[in-house]
Amino acid sequence: MKHDSVSSGKRKAVNLSLDTGVVAAARAAGLNLSQICEAALRDASRKERERAWREENREWAESVNKWVAENGLPLAEYRRF
């Protein structure tokens, strides 16, 4: 099982406003709204953390890529692949 840094293991009741047609279709299909909403929020949170990290570290990544383009990979002569 993959570690989820967001999960606390606890549950909290919340109110959501969802389109009635979407809710009816999900219930008709036997889907668990809580599980689906939680999974979607977990995924959206992960994507936002990744986007923020890329933005915060953009200059560093660009400088590393520039250095490698100019100098090659460090220890490249020892690579066997």
FIKOLZA-1660 file (N, C-alpha, C; in steps of 0.1 Angstrom, whole numbers, plus 5000, padded with zeros to 4 digits):
% residues 81
   i   px   py   pz ch aa at
   1 5008 4988 5000  A  M  N
   1 5000 5000 5000  A  M CA
   1 5009 5012 5000  A  M  C
   2 5006 5022 4992  A  K  N
   2 5013 5034 4990  A  K CA
   2 5010 5044 5002  A  K  C
   3 5020 5050 5008  A  H  N
   3 5018 5060 5018  A  H CA
   3 5011 5072 5013  A  H  C
   4 5001 5077 5020  A  D  N
   4 4994 5089 5016  A  D CA
   4 4997 5100 5026  A  D  C
   5 5005 5110 5023  A  S  N
   5 5009 5120 5032  A  S CA
   5 4997 5129 5036  A  S  C
   6 4986 5128 5029  A  V  N
   6 4975 5137 5032  A  V CA
   6 4965 5131 5042  A  V  C
   7 4964 5118 5041  A  S  N
   7 4954 5111 5050  A  S CA
   7 4957 5112 5064  A  S  C
   8 4947 5114 5072  A  S  N
   8 4949 5114 5087  A  S CA
   8 4943 5102 5093  A  S  C
   9 4935 5094 5086  A  G  N
   9 4928 5083 5091  A  G CA
   9 4915 5086 5098  A  G  C
  10 4912 5099 5100  A  K  N
  10 4900 5103 5107  A  K CA
  10 4890 5108 5096  A  K  C
  11 4878 5108 5100  A  R  N
  11 4867 5113 5091  A  R CA
  11 4860 5125 5097  A  R  C
  12 4856 5134 5088  A  K  N
  12 4849 5147 5093  A  K CA
  12 4837 5148 5083  A  K  C
  13 4825 5150 5089  A  A  N
  13 4813 5153 5081  A  A CA
  13 4814 5167 5076  A  A  C
  14 4811 5168 5063  A  V  N
  14 4811 5181 5056  A  V CA
  14 4799 5182 5047  A  V  C
  15 4795 5195 5044  A  N  N
  15 4784 5197 5035  A  N CA
  15 4790 5201 5021  A  N  C
  16 4784 5194 5011  A  L  N
  16 4788 5197 4997  A  L CA
  16 4776 5201 4989  A  L  C
  17 4777 5210 4980  A  S  N
  17 4766 5212 4971  A  S CA
  17 4770 5206 4957  A  S  C
  18 4762 5196 4953  A  L  N
  18 4765 5189 4941  A  L CA
  18 4753 5190 4932  A  L  C
  19 4755 5190 4919  A  D  N
  19 4744 5190 4909  A  D CA
  19 4735 5177 4912  A  D  C
  20 4722 5180 4913  A  T  N
  20 4713 5169 4916  A  T CA
  20 4713 5158 4906  A  T  C
  21 4715 5161 4893  A  G  N
  21 4716 5151 4883  A  G CA
  21 4728 5142 4884  A  G  C
  22 4739 5148 4888  A  V  N
  22 4752 5140 4891  A  V CA
  22 4750 5131 4903  A  V  C
  23 4744 5136 4913  A  V  N
  23 4741 5128 4925  A  V CA
  23 4732 5116 4922  A  V  C
  24 4721 5119 4914  A  A  N
  24 4712 5108 4911  A  A CA
  24 4719 5098 4902  A  A  C
  25 4727 5102 4893  A  A  N
  25 4734 5092 4884  A  A CA
  25 4743 5084 4892  A  A  C
  26 4751 5090 4901  A  A  N
  26 4760 5083 4909  A  A CA
  26 4753 5073 4918  A  A  C
  27 4742 5077 4925  A  R  N
  27 4735 5068 4933  A  R CA
  27 4729 5056 4925  A  R  C
  28 4724 5059 4913  A  A  N
  28 4718 5049 4905  A  A CA
  28 4728 5039 4901  A  A  C
  29 4741 5043 4900  A  A  N
  29 4752 5034 4896  A  A CA
  29 4757 5027 4908  A  A  C
  30 4753 5031 4920  A  G  N
  30 4757 5024 4932  A  G CA
  30 4771 5029 4937  A  G  C
  31 4774 5042 4933  A  L  N
  31 4787 5047 4936  A  L CA
  31 4787 5053 4950  A  L  C
  32 4798 5053 4957  A  N  N
  32 4800 5059 4970  A  N CA
  32 4804 5073 4969  A  N  C
  33 4796 5083 4971  A  L  N
  33 4799 5097 4969  A  L CA
  33 4811 5101 4978  A  L  C
  34 4811 5097 4990  A  S  N
  34 4822 5101 4999  A  S CA
  34 4835 5096 4994  A  S  C
  35 4836 5084 4991  A  Q  N
  35 4849 5078 4986  A  Q CA
  35 4853 5085 4973  A  Q  C
  36 4844 5088 4964  A  I  N
  36 4848 5094 4951  A  I CA
  36 4852 5109 4953  A  I  C
  37 4845 5116 4962  A  C  N
  37 4849 5130 4965  A  C CA
  37 4862 5130 4971  A  C  C
  38 4864 5121 4981  A  E  N
  38 4877 5121 4988  A  E CA
  38 4889 5118 4978  A  E  C
  39 4887 5108 4970  A  A  N
  39 4897 5105 4960  A  A CA
  39 4900 5116 4951  A  A  C
  40 4889 5123 4946  A  A  N
  40 4891 5135 4937  A  A CA
  40 4898 5146 4944  A  A  C
  41 4895 5149 4957  A  L  N
  41 4902 5159 4964  A  L CA
  41 4916 5156 4967  A  L  C
  42 4919 5143 4970  A  R  N
  42 4933 5138 4972  A  R CA
  42 4941 5140 4960  A  R  C
  43 4935 5137 4948  A  D  N
  43 4942 5138 4935  A  D CA
  43 4944 5153 4932  A  D  C
  44 4934 5161 4934  A  A  N
  44 4936 5176 4931  A  A CA
  44 4946 5182 4940  A  A  C
  45 4946 5178 4953  A  S  N
  45 4956 5183 4963  A  S CA
  45 4970 5179 4958  A  S  C
  46 4972 5167 4955  A  R  N
  46 4985 5162 4950  A  R CA
  46 4990 5170 4938  A  R  C
  47 4981 5171 4928  A  K  N
  47 4985 5179 4916  A  K CA
  47 4988 5193 4919  A  K  C
  48 4981 5200 4929  A  E  N
  48 4984 5213 4932  A  E CA
  48 4998 5214 4939  A  E  C
  49 5001 5205 4948  A  R  N
  49 5014 5204 4955  A  R CA
  49 5025 5203 4945  A  R  C
  50 5023 5194 4935  A  E  N
  50 5033 5192 4925  A  E CA
  50 5035 5204 4916  A  E  C
  51 5024 5211 4913  A  R  N
  51 5025 5223 4905  A  R CA
  51 5032 5234 4912  A  R  C
  52 5029 5236 4925  A  A  N
  52 5035 5246 4934  A  A CA
  52 5050 5243 4935  A  A  C
  53 5054 5230 4937  A  W  N
  53 5068 5226 4938  A  W CA
  53 5076 5230 4926  A  W  C
  54 5070 5226 4914  A  R  N
  54 5076 5229 4901  A  R CA
  54 5079 5244 4900  A  R  C
  55 5069 5252 4903  A  E  N
  55 5070 5267 4902  A  E CA
  55 5080 5272 4912  A  E  C
  56 5080 5267 4924  A  E  N
  56 5090 5272 4934  A  E CA
  56 5104 5268 4931  A  E  C
  57 5106 5257 4924  A  N  N
  57 5119 5252 4921  A  N CA
  57 5123 5254 4906  A  N  C
  58 5115 5261 4899  A  R  N
  58 5117 5263 4884  A  R CA
  58 5131 5268 4881  A  R  C
  59 5135 5279 4888  A  E  N
  59 5148 5285 4885  A  E CA
  59 5160 5275 4888  A  E  C
  60 5159 5268 4899  A  W  N
  60 5169 5258 4902  A  W CA
  60 5170 5248 4891  A  W  C
  61 5158 5242 4887  A  A  N
  61 5158 5232 4877  A  A CA
  61 5164 5237 4863  A  A  C
  62 5160 5249 4860  A  E  N
  62 5165 5255 4848  A  E CA
  62 5181 5256 4848  A  E  C
  63 5186 5261 4860  A  S  N
  63 5200 5262 4861  A  S CA
  63 5207 5249 4861  A  S  C
  64 5202 5238 4866  A  V  N
  64 5208 5225 4866  A  V CA
  64 5207 5220 4851  A  V  C
  65 5196 5222 4844  A  N  N
  65 5195 5218 4830  A  N CA
  65 5205 5225 4822  A  N  C
  66 5207 5238 4824  A  K  N
  66 5217 5246 4817  A  K CA
  66 5231 5241 4819  A  K  C
  67 5234 5238 4832  A  W  N
  67 5247 5233 4835  A  W CA
  67 5250 5220 4828  A  W  C
  68 5240 5211 4828  A  V  N
  68 5242 5198 4822  A  V CA
  68 5244 5199 4807  A  V  C
  69 5236 5208 4801  A  A  N
  69 5237 5211 4787  A  A CA
  69 5251 5216 4783  A  A  C
  70 5256 5224 4791  A  E  N
  70 5270 5230 4788  A  E CA
  70 5281 5221 4792  A  E  C
  71 5279 5212 4803  A  N  N
  71 5290 5204 4808  A  N CA
  71 5289 5189 4807  A  N  C
  72 5277 5185 4803  A  G  N
  72 5274 5171 4803  A  G CA
  72 5271 5165 4817  A  G  C
  73 5267 5153 4817  A  L  N
  73 5263 5147 4830  A  L CA
  73 5275 5144 4838  A  L  C
  74 5275 5147 4851  A  P  N
  74 5286 5144 4859  A  P CA
  74 5289 5129 4860  A  P  C
  75 5301 5124 4859  A  L  N
  75 5305 5110 4860  A  L CA
  75 5299 5102 4848  A  L  C
  76 5296 5109 4837  A  A  N
  76 5290 5102 4825  A  A CA
  76 5300 5091 4820  A  A  C
  77 5313 5094 4821  A  E  N
  77 5323 5084 4816  A  E CA
  77 5322 5071 4823  A  E  C
  78 5316 5070 4835  A  Y  N
  78 5315 5058 4843  A  Y CA
  78 5302 5051 4841  A  Y  C
  79 5293 5056 4833  A  R  N
  79 5280 5050 4831  A  R CA
  79 5281 5038 4822  A  R  C
  80 5273 5028 4825  A  R  N
  80 5274 5015 4817  A  R CA
  80 5262 5013 4809  A  R  C
  81 5253 5023 4808  A  F  N
  81 5241 5022 4800  A  F CA
  81 5239 5034 4791  A  F  C
% end
